[in-house]
Amino acid sequence: MIRAIALAVSLSLALSACGGRVKLKPQDGKSMPVKPEDVRTQPTVEEMIAPSTQANPKRSDELLRRSEERRDDKFDLPPKG
């Protein structure tokens, strides 16, 4: 029992050490990635690792207040067969 608790504590300490708090920087001898053509300045590390709007969409909290008829969908076809 004590051995299992000690194992759980040591594993949790090892996992908590995985999340580094140091700023990211390129490895020694390497440089930052090439600047994209459509931006004026080289993006920082924080800007490059921040998820885009498409990767992290905003949530719509609008509640459905009343039943509404669905619009006709011309691509909603029955299966072939």
Secondary structure by P-SEA (a helix, b strand, c coil): caaaaaaaaaaaaaaaaccccccccccccccccccccccccccccccccccccccbbbbbcccccbbbbbccccccccccc
